[in-house]
Amino acid sequence: MRPYYEGWYMKQQQGGDILAVIPGRAQDEAFIQVVTADGAHYLPFPLEDFRQTGTRSMRVGRSLFSPIGMMLDVQAPGLELVGRLRYRELTPLRSDIMGPFAYLPMET
């Protein structure tokens, strides 16, 4: 079986405050990765805790992610994220998130 990875990069920023949440799945597990100015956390979940509805929403554990926001329920040692974030007035990316690597034939 070929290696498999799928993840969404959801970055929130206001001034110097940054929160990036990357929900997804790999070949044998689901995950949520959280990146802040203070550090990064990788939270593995059983693959059974991953559900996707078409291309519009993704659920990992008790957290839900969609193009209009996220509902977080993540509790781990040193990390607790519980709440709802709704998106409005989004700023589109100026370029592909992969930068110059988007032009190379590679799998991510």
C-alpha positions in Angstrom: 0.0 0.0 0.0 1.3 3.5 -0.9 1.9 5.9 2.0 -1.1 8.2 2.5 -1.5 11.6 4.1 -4.3 14.2 4.1 -4.4 17.3 6.2 -5.9 20.8 6.3 -3.8 23.8 7.4 -6.0 26.2 9.3 -4.1 29.3 10.5 -5.6 32.1 12.6 -3.6 35.3 13.2 -4.3 38.6 14.8 -1.3 40.8 15.2 1.5 38.7 16.8 -1.0 36.0 18.1 -0.9 32.9 15.9 -2.7 29.6 16.2 -2.3 27.0 13.5 -4.4 23.8 13.6 -3.7 20.9 11.2 -6.3 18.1 11.4 -5.9 15.1 9.2 -5.0 11.5 8.8 -2.1 9.4 7.8 -2.1 5.8 6.6 -2.6 4.3 10.1 -3.8 7.2 12.4 -5.7 10.4 12.6 -4.1 13.5 14.2 -4.5 17.1 15.2 -1.3 19.2 15.2 -1.4 22.5 17.1 1.2 25.2 16.5 1.5 28.4 18.6 4.2 30.9 19.3 5.0 28.8 22.4 5.5 25.5 20.6 3.9 22.6 18.8 1.8 19.7 19.9 1.0 16.5 17.9 -2.0 14.6 19.1 -2.5 11.2 17.6 -6.0 9.6 17.4 -7.1 6.1 16.3 -8.0 6.1 12.6 -11.6 5.3 13.5 -11.8 8.8 15.1 -11.4 10.4 11.6 -14.5 11.2 9.6 -14.8 13.3 6.4 -18.0 14.5 4.7 -17.0 15.1 1.1 -14.6 18.0 0.8 -16.5 20.3 3.1 -15.9 19.1 6.7 -13.6 16.8 8.7 -14.0 15.5 12.2 -11.1 14.2 14.3 -12.1 13.0 17.8 -14.6 15.4 19.2 -13.4 18.3 17.0 -15.0 19.5 13.8 -13.3 21.5 11.0 -14.9 23.2 8.0 -14.3 26.1 5.6 -16.5 28.3 7.9 -14.7 27.5 11.1 -13.9 24.9 13.7 -15.3 23.5 17.0 -12.4 22.4 19.1 -12.4 19.9 21.9 -8.8 19.0 22.4 -7.4 18.0 25.8 -3.9 16.6 26.3 -1.1 17.1 28.8 0.0 20.8 28.5 -2.8 21.7 26.0 -6.5 22.4 26.3 -8.4 23.9 23.4 -12.2 24.0 23.8 -14.4 26.4 21.9 -15.8 27.5 18.6 -14.2 29.7 16.0 -16.2 31.0 13.1 -14.6 32.5 10.0 -15.8 35.6 8.2 -14.1 38.2 6.0 -11.3 35.7 5.0 -8.1 36.9 3.4 -7.3 34.8 0.4 -3.7 33.5 0.1 -1.5 35.5 -2.3 0.1 32.3 -3.5 0.0 28.6 -3.1 0.8 27.5 0.5 3.6 25.3 -0.9 5.5 28.3 -2.3 8.1 27.3 -5.0 7.7 23.6 -4.1 4.2 23.6 -5.8 6.0 23.4 -9.1 8.0 20.3 -8.2 6.5 16.8 -8.9 6.2 15.5 -5.3 3.6 14.1 -2.9 2.9 15.8 0.4 
